[in-house]
C-alpha cells in the first residue's frame, strides 16, 4: 500500500476548455499537473465529477520538463447532463508509471457551454514492481 490522497478542482465557469488547477492536503497551493516520483506508479482509484455537463480527460506526459510537454489523453469521462458521476475503480485503476522521474499527469476539461463543474480524484503513489 502506498500514499493515498485526494485532489480537487473546478472549471472556471467562463471557458469551454481548460486544465484543472487541483488542490489537496499534500499539495501546497494548487498545481496544474502532478509529477510521478522516479520509480513509482500513480494509480487513480476514484473519480467524482459534478455540476454542469463536462468531459474530463486524464493526460500523461513522459517529459514535463520539456519547454512544450507532449500530453497524451489516457482516460476520459463524460458527465452528459447536470448532476453527479461517482466512479470507484476497485478492480481497474488508471495506472501511470515513472521510469525517468519526468513523467506527469494532468486533468483537463471541455464543455459545449461554459459552466461550473467540480472534480475529485483519489490517487495512490506506489513503488513500481
N, C-alpha and C positions, 0 to 999 in steps of 0.2 A: 504494500500500500504506500502511495506517495502522498504528496501535499495536495489536498483538495481545497479549491477556493471558488468563489462565485464572482463574476464580473457583471456589471450593469451598464446599460447605455440607453440613449433615446435619440430619435431623429430630431432634427431642429424645428420641424413643423412648417418650414417655409421652402425647403428644397425638395426636389423629387428624387435626388440621388445623393449619396454621401458615404463617408466612413464613420462608423460609430466611435466616439470617444468613450472609452469604458473606464469605470472606477471599480474599486473593490477594497476589501480590508487589508490586502497586502500590497496595494498599489498606492504610491504617494501621488496625489493629484489624479490626473486622468491621462490615458495613453491612447494612441490611435492604432497601435499594434503591440503584440506580446512576443518577445523573443524567447525561443525554447533553449534552455541551457544545454551546453555541449553534452552529448551522450545520453540525453533524456528524450522521453516521449511526452507529448501533450495529448491527453485524452479528453474529448468533450463528451461528457456523460449526460448532460441535460440541456434543453433549450426551452425558454419561455419567451413567447412573443405576444404582445398585447397592444390594443389600441386600434389605430387606423389600419386599413389594408396595406400590406407591405411584403416585399420579397427581401429576405435576409440571406446573405451569402457569406460563407467562411472562405477566405482567401489565404493562400500559403505562398511563401517565397523562400528560395534557397539562400538568398543573399540580401538581407535587409540593409546591409551597409553599402550597397551599390548606390550610385547617385540617383538612379531611377530603378528601384527594385521591380522585378517582373513578378506580378501577383497572378496566381492561378486559382480559379474557383475550384474548391474541393467538396463543397456541400452547400445546398440551397434549401430553404424552407419558405413556404408561401402562406401568409395569413390572408385569405381571399376576401374577407369582409371584416367589418368592425367586430372585435371580440378578442378571444384569447386562444392561444395554441400552446399546449404544455406537452413536451416530448421528453420522456425519460428513455435513455438508450442503454439499458442494463446489459443487453447481450451484444450490441454492436456499436460501441462508441466511435466517433471520428478520431482517428489516430494520426498524429503528425510527429515525425521524427527529426532529431537534430544530429547530423553527422559532423558538422563543422563548427557549430556554435553561432552561425549567422542566420539560421532559419528562424522564421517568424510567421505569425498569422494575424489576421485582422478580420473584422466583421464590417460588411458594407450593406447598404440598403438601397432599394429603388421602389418608387411609388408612382402610380399613374397620376394621382392628385396628392399634393403635399399635405401631410397631416402628421400628428404626433403619434409615434409608436414607441413601445418600450421593449427592451430585450434583457434577458438574464441568461448567462451560460455557466454551467457547472463544469469546471476544468480540473484535471488532475495532472500533475507532473510526476512521472515515474522514471526509474532508471531503465534504459534500453537494454533488453536482454532476453 
